[in-house]
Amino acid sequence: MLPSQRALFDIPGHICYLAAASVGPLPRAVKAAGEVGVARKAQPWAIEPGNAHTQFERARSAAARLINADPDDVALISSVSYGVATAGKVLTIPAGSRVLLLQDDHSSPVLEWRGRAAAQGFTIEVVARPDDGDWTTALLAAIDRPGAPPVGLAPISSVHWADGGAVDLDRIAAALKAHGARFVIDATHGAGIMDLDVRRLDPDFLVFPTYKWVLGPYGRAFLYVAKRWQDGVPIEQAGSGRRAISSERAPYMRDTAYVANARRYDMGERDHYISLEMASVGMELVASWGSEAIVERLRMLTDRLADGLRNSGVLVSDPKLRAPHILSLRFPNGMPDGLVDRLAAENVFATPRLGMLRISPHVYNDEADVDRFVAVFRRLAA
């Protein structure tokens, strides 16, 4: 089993940080890359020729590796909402069709479609949170419901951000394809951890940021675009998305046709000397551990948490239905007042989400963190 990687992080021994699903701490190597980037930006005359292009392609390749994509199919963007907005501009949802959303899914894959529904003539259908936590079965039932209007699109998270419920993307992809529907995946809580293979899933778009599970900075995200959608119009009209616009030789705009791959969807001002290299280092580190090894370790930790919290007055989802790296505690009588603050006062960190307490360990956590959380939680929640 992959051992704890705590030594690679600047996490003091008295800190029990179980909130990777909110913000992932930077590994020392990622922090160092940021410091190098700051120094580079402080003396721009010393920046090596071709540095920007090298950073672009390194980051693009690192992101592609996490989802088994071709680097040509990956765009450099700023956020999940930017990626979903790109999908919204490129895709045409048939009038009269349904767009399926998960109840209480994160705002990023939801608001774009709510804003477009009236003008484009499709309806929004919210799949209710299933009592048993089985999001996959609930989604499949909605897709195949007899007599319902056709499904035009399902823009969903691969893991529900609040309750940690995992969606079986293979089954959902197959069902949507059978109906001729589009599939947009918010892989915020999946990329780098779970097995995500765009060659197998064949989504229309998939997007993920770097600041949580892949241990990078804010403001960096990546968008996979299926080849069938690489002829669309991007959100921003930046010179980097055109075939030949260069300030170094005349004429300036020699060829303004779009490039013929996902690079046309790169954000403007993508030359981030600091954060882009940080993102690359974080993703490369995660890829070096491998999804299978990470899942094995994090499943062990969340299973240990669930076992330690038996008969403590909280409910947890069936392990077959929850993601391996998120355990959300449900309180039948409501979360005790001030519980999160009292945990934090003892340097134990988890996050409240929709009335639940979300616990999300990463590779820097170990069994001692889990046992400490259980002991402190039981004492404070009693």
C-alpha positions as CSV (number, residue, x, y, z in Angstrom):
1,M,0.0,0.0,0.0
2,L,1.2,3.6,-0.7
3,P,2.5,4.9,2.6
4,S,1.6,8.3,4.0
5,Q,3.3,11.1,2.0
6,R,3.2,13.6,4.9
7,A,6.9,14.2,4.7
8,L,6.4,15.8,1.3
9,F,4.1,18.5,2.8
10,D,4.6,21.3,5.3
11,I,2.0,20.0,7.7
12,P,3.0,20.3,11.4
13,G,2.5,17.2,13.5
14,H,-0.2,18.6,15.7
15,I,-2.5,19.4,12.6
16,C,-5.1,16.9,11.6
17,Y,-6.2,18.2,8.2
18,L,-9.1,16.2,6.7
19,A,-10.4,18.7,4.2
20,A,-8.7,18.0,0.9
21,A,-12.1,18.3,-0.8
22,S,-12.1,22.0,0.1
23,V,-8.4,23.0,-0.5
24,G,-5.5,20.7,-0.9
25,P,-2.3,21.9,0.8
26,L,0.7,22.5,-1.5
27,P,3.5,19.9,-1.5
28,R,6.9,21.3,-0.8
29,A,7.9,20.8,-4.4
30,V,4.9,22.7,-5.6
31,K,5.5,25.5,-3.2
32,A,9.2,25.6,-4.4
33,A,8.0,25.8,-8.1
34,G,5.9,28.8,-7.1
35,E,8.8,30.5,-5.5
36,V,10.9,30.0,-8.7
37,G,8.1,31.4,-10.7
38,V,7.8,34.5,-8.6
39,A,11.5,35.1,-9.0
40,R,11.2,34.6,-12.7
41,K,8.4,37.2,-12.9
42,A,10.4,39.6,-10.8
43,Q,13.2,39.6,-13.5
44,P,11.4,39.1,-16.8
45,W,14.4,40.0,-18.8
46,A,16.0,36.7,-17.6
47,I,13.1,34.6,-18.7
48,E,14.4,32.0,-21.2
49,P,13.1,32.1,-24.8
50,G,10.4,29.5,-25.2
51,N,9.7,29.2,-21.5
52,A,6.0,30.0,-21.9
53,H,5.5,27.3,-24.6
54,T,7.4,24.8,-22.5
55,Q,5.1,25.5,-19.6
56,F,2.0,25.3,-21.7
57,E,2.8,21.9,-23.1
58,R,4.1,20.5,-19.8
59,A,0.9,21.4,-18.0
60,R,-1.3,20.2,-20.9
61,S,0.5,16.8,-20.9
62,A,0.3,16.4,-17.2
63,A,-3.4,17.1,-17.2
64,A,-4.0,14.7,-20.1
65,R,-2.1,11.9,-18.3
66,L,-4.6,12.0,-15.4
67,I,-7.5,11.3,-17.7
68,N,-5.8,9.3,-20.4
69,A,-6.3,12.0,-23.0
70,D,-4.3,13.2,-25.9
71,P,-2.6,16.6,-25.0
72,D,-4.1,18.1,-28.2
73,D,-7.5,17.5,-26.7
74,V,-6.9,19.6,-23.5
75,A,-7.3,23.3,-23.1
76,L,-5.7,25.5,-20.5
77,I,-8.4,27.4,-18.6
78,S,-8.9,29.1,-15.3
79,S,-11.8,27.3,-13.6
80,V,-14.5,24.7,-13.8
81,S,-17.2,27.3,-14.5
82,Y,-15.0,28.6,-17.4
83,G,-14.9,25.1,-18.9
84,V,-18.7,24.5,-18.5
85,A,-19.3,27.9,-20.1
86,T,-17.2,26.8,-23.0
87,A,-19.3,23.7,-23.3
88,G,-22.4,25.8,-23.1
89,K,-21.3,28.0,-26.0
90,V,-20.3,25.0,-28.2
91,L,-23.1,22.6,-27.6
92,T,-26.6,23.0,-28.9
93,I,-29.2,21.4,-26.7
94,P,-32.3,20.4,-28.7
95,A,-35.5,22.4,-27.9
96,G,-37.9,20.2,-26.0
97,S,-35.3,18.0,-24.5
98,R,-34.3,17.6,-20.9
99,V,-31.1,18.6,-19.1
100,L,-30.5,16.3,-16.1
101,L,-28.9,17.8,-13.0
102,L,-28.1,16.2,-9.6
103,Q,-29.9,17.8,-6.7
104,D,-27.6,20.1,-4.8
105,D,-24.8,19.5,-7.3
106,H,-22.1,22.2,-7.2
107,S,-23.0,25.5,-8.9
108,S,-20.3,25.1,-11.6
109,P,-22.0,22.4,-13.7
110,V,-25.5,23.7,-12.9
111,L,-25.9,27.4,-13.3
112,E,-24.8,27.5,-17.0
113,W,-27.7,25.4,-18.1
114,R,-30.3,27.0,-15.8
115,G,-29.4,30.3,-17.4
116,R,-29.8,28.9,-21.0
117,A,-32.9,26.8,-20.5
118,A,-35.6,29.4,-21.3
119,A,-33.9,31.0,-24.3
120,Q,-33.0,27.7,-25.8
121,G,-36.2,25.8,-25.1
122,F,-35.0,22.9,-23.1
123,T,-36.2,22.0,-19.6
124,I,-34.2,21.4,-16.4
125,E,-34.9,18.2,-14.5
126,V,-33.3,17.8,-11.1
127,V,-32.6,14.2,-10.0
128,A,-33.6,14.1,-6.4
129,R,-31.1,12.9,-3.8
130,P,-31.8,9.2,-3.3
131,D,-32.5,8.1,0.2
132,D,-30.1,5.2,-0.2
133,G,-27.3,7.4,-1.6
134,D,-27.3,5.6,-5.0
135,W,-26.9,8.4,-7.4
136,T,-26.1,6.1,-10.3
137,T,-29.5,4.2,-10.1
138,A,-31.4,7.5,-9.7
139,L,-29.7,8.9,-12.8
140,L,-30.3,5.8,-14.9
141,A,-34.0,5.8,-13.9
142,A,-34.3,9.5,-14.9
143,I,-32.6,8.9,-18.3
144,D,-34.8,5.9,-19.1
145,R,-38.1,7.1,-17.6
146,P,-40.9,6.0,-20.0
147,G,-42.8,8.8,-21.6
148,A,-40.4,11.5,-20.6
149,P,-39.0,14.0,-23.1
150,P,-35.7,13.0,-24.6
151,V,-32.5,13.7,-22.7
152,G,-30.4,16.3,-24.4
153,L,-27.6,16.6,-21.8
154,A,-26.4,15.5,-18.4
155,P,-23.8,17.9,-16.9
156,I,-22.9,16.2,-13.6
157,S,-20.1,15.8,-11.1
158,S,-18.3,12.5,-11.0
159,V,-18.5,12.6,-7.2
160,H,-21.2,14.6,-5.4
161,W,-19.3,17.4,-3.7
162,A,-21.4,17.4,-0.5
163,D,-22.3,13.8,0.3
164,G,-19.4,12.0,-1.4
165,G,-21.6,9.8,-3.5
166,A,-19.8,8.3,-6.5
167,V,-21.4,8.2,-9.9
168,D,-20.7,5.1,-12.1
169,L,-19.6,7.1,-15.1
170,D,-19.3,4.1,-17.4
171,R,-23.0,3.2,-16.9
172,I,-24.2,6.7,-17.2
173,A,-22.1,7.3,-20.3
174,A,-23.5,4.2,-22.0
175,A,-27.1,5.2,-21.1
176,L,-26.7,8.7,-22.4
177,K,-25.1,7.5,-25.6
178,A,-28.0,5.1,-26.2
179,H,-30.3,8.2,-26.1
180,G,-28.0,10.3,-28.2
181,A,-27.5,12.7,-25.3
182,R,-24.5,14.9,-24.5
183,F,-22.3,14.3,-21.4
184,V,-20.3,17.0,-19.6
185,I,-18.4,15.8,-16.5
186,D,-17.2,18.0,-13.7
187,A,-14.3,15.9,-12.4
188,T,-13.3,18.2,-9.6
189,H,-13.4,15.3,-7.1
190,G,-12.4,12.6,-9.5
191,A,-9.4,13.6,-11.6
192,G,-6.1,12.3,-10.2
193,I,-7.8,10.1,-7.6
194,M,-10.3,7.8,-9.4
195,D,-10.0,6.0,-12.7
196,L,-11.0,8.5,-15.3
197,D,-10.4,7.5,-18.9
198,V,-11.9,9.8,-21.5
199,R,-11.0,7.3,-24.3
200,R,-13.4,4.8,-22.6
201,L,-16.0,7.2,-21.3
202,D,-16.1,9.4,-24.4
203,P,-17.6,12.5,-22.8
204,D,-18.2,15.6,-24.8
205,F,-16.4,17.7,-22.3
206,L,-14.6,17.0,-19.0
207,V,-13.2,19.6,-16.7
208,F,-11.2,19.8,-13.4
209,P,-9.3,22.3,-11.3
210,T,-5.9,21.9,-9.6
211,Y,-6.4,23.4,-6.1
212,K,-8.0,20.4,-4.4
213,W,-7.0,16.8,-5.1
214,V,-4.2,17.3,-7.6
215,L,-2.4,19.6,-5.1
216,G,-1.9,22.7,-7.2
217,P,-2.8,26.4,-7.0
218,Y,-6.0,28.3,-7.4
219,G,-6.9,29.7,-10.8
220,R,-5.7,26.7,-12.9
221,A,-8.0,24.2,-14.5
222,F,-8.1,22.0,-17.6
223,L,-10.8,21.2,-20.1
224,Y,-10.9,18.0,-22.2
225,V,-12.8,18.6,-25.5
226,A,-13.8,15.6,-27.6
227,K,-12.5,15.9,-31.1
228,R,-16.0,16.2,-32.5
229,W,-16.3,19.6,-30.7
230,Q,-13.0,21.1,-31.6
231,D,-14.4,23.3,-34.4
232,G,-16.4,25.5,-32.1
233,V,-16.0,29.2,-31.2
234,P,-14.2,29.8,-27.9
235,I,-15.3,32.1,-25.2
236,E,-12.3,34.5,-25.7
237,Q,-10.9,35.6,-28.9
238,A,-7.2,35.3,-28.0
239,G,-4.3,35.3,-30.5
240,S,-3.0,32.0,-29.1
241,G,-6.0,30.2,-30.5
242,R,-5.3,31.3,-34.0
243,R,-2.9,29.8,-36.5
244,A,-0.5,32.7,-37.0
245,I,-0.7,35.8,-34.9
246,S,2.7,36.9,-33.7
247,S,4.2,40.1,-32.4
248,E,7.6,39.1,-33.6
249,R,7.2,39.3,-37.3
250,A,5.0,41.1,-39.8
251,P,2.3,41.0,-40.8
252,Y,1.0,40.7,-37.3
253,M,-2.1,38.7,-38.2
254,R,-0.9,36.4,-40.9
255,D,-3.5,33.7,-40.4
256,T,-6.5,34.3,-38.1
257,A,-8.1,30.9,-38.6
258,Y,-8.5,28.9,-35.4
259,V,-6.0,26.2,-34.6
260,A,-7.4,22.7,-35.3
261,N,-7.5,21.2,-31.8
262,A,-8.5,22.0,-28.2
263,R,-5.8,24.7,-27.9
264,R,-8.3,27.1,-29.5
265,Y,-10.2,27.0,-26.2
266,D,-7.2,28.1,-24.1
267,M,-8.0,31.1,-21.9
268,G,-6.6,34.5,-22.7
269,E,-3.5,35.6,-20.7
270,R,-2.5,31.9,-20.2
271,D,1.1,32.9,-19.6
272,H,1.1,32.2,-15.9
273,Y,4.8,32.1,-15.0
274,I,4.0,31.1,-11.5
275,S,0.9,29.0,-11.1
276,L,1.1,27.0,-14.3
277,E,4.4,25.3,-13.4
278,M,3.0,24.7,-9.9
279,A,0.0,22.9,-11.4
280,S,2.3,20.8,-13.5
281,V,4.4,19.7,-10.5
282,G,1.3,18.8,-8.5
283,M,-0.3,16.8,-11.2
284,E,2.9,15.0,-12.0
285,L,3.4,14.0,-8.4
286,V,-0.2,12.7,-8.2
287,A,0.3,10.7,-11.4
288,S,3.6,9.2,-10.1
289,W,1.6,7.6,-7.2
290,G,-1.1,6.3,-9.5
291,S,-4.8,6.2,-9.1
292,E,-5.0,2.6,-7.9
293,A,-2.4,3.2,-5.1
294,I,-4.1,6.4,-4.0
295,V,-7.6,4.8,-4.0
296,E,-6.3,1.9,-2.0
297,R,-4.8,4.2,0.7
298,L,-7.7,6.6,0.9
299,R,-10.3,3.8,0.9
300,M,-8.5,2.3,3.9
301,L,-8.6,5.6,5.7
302,T,-12.3,6.4,5.1
303,D,-13.2,2.8,6.0
304,R,-11.3,3.1,9.2
305,L,-13.2,6.4,9.9
306,A,-16.5,4.7,9.2
307,D,-15.7,1.8,11.5
308,G,-14.5,4.1,14.3
309,L,-17.7,6.2,14.1
310,R,-20.1,3.2,14.5
311,N,-22.7,3.9,17.2
312,S,-21.6,7.5,17.5
313,G,-25.0,8.9,16.4
314,V,-24.0,9.6,12.8
315,L,-25.0,7.9,9.6
316,V,-22.6,7.2,6.6
317,S,-23.3,5.9,3.1
318,D,-22.8,2.3,2.0
319,P,-19.1,1.9,1.0
320,K,-20.2,0.6,-2.4
321,L,-21.9,3.9,-3.1
322,R,-19.5,6.5,-1.7
323,A,-16.3,7.7,-3.2
324,P,-13.1,6.2,-1.7
325,H,-11.8,9.6,-0.5
326,I,-14.8,11.3,1.0
327,L,-16.9,10.3,4.0
328,S,-19.8,12.6,4.8
329,L,-21.4,12.2,8.2
330,R,-25.2,12.7,8.4
331,F,-26.8,13.8,11.7
332,P,-30.4,12.5,12.2
333,N,-31.0,15.2,14.8
334,G,-28.9,17.9,13.2
335,M,-25.3,18.7,13.5
336,P,-24.4,19.9,17.1
337,D,-24.0,23.6,17.3
338,G,-20.4,24.8,17.0
339,L,-19.1,21.4,16.2
340,V,-16.8,22.4,13.4
341,D,-15.4,25.3,15.3
342,R,-14.7,23.1,18.4
343,L,-13.0,20.6,16.2
344,A,-10.8,23.3,14.7
345,A,-10.0,24.6,18.1
346,E,-8.3,21.2,18.7
347,N,-6.6,21.4,15.3
348,V,-8.9,18.9,13.7
349,F,-10.2,20.1,10.4
350,A,-13.3,18.9,8.4
351,T,-15.9,20.9,6.5
352,P,-19.7,21.4,7.0
353,R,-21.6,20.8,3.8
354,L,-25.4,21.0,3.5
355,G,-25.9,19.9,7.1
356,M,-23.3,17.1,6.9
357,L,-19.7,17.0,8.0
358,R,-17.5,16.1,5.1
359,I,-14.2,14.3,5.9
360,S,-11.8,14.1,3.0
361,P,-8.3,12.7,3.7
362,H,-5.5,12.6,1.2
363,V,-2.1,10.9,0.9
364,Y,-0.6,13.1,3.6
365,N,-3.0,11.6,6.2
366,D,-2.3,8.5,8.2
367,E,-4.1,6.1,10.6
368,A,-3.1,8.4,13.5
369,D,-5.0,11.2,11.9
370,V,-8.1,9.0,11.6
371,D,-7.9,7.8,15.1
372,R,-7.4,11.3,16.5
373,F,-10.5,12.5,14.5
374,V,-12.6,9.7,15.9
375,A,-11.5,10.3,19.5
376,V,-12.0,14.1,19.4
377,F,-15.3,13.8,17.4
378,R,-16.8,11.3,19.9
379,R,-15.9,13.5,22.8
380,L,-17.2,16.8,21.3
381,A,-20.4,15.3,19.7
382,A,-21.4,13.4,22.8
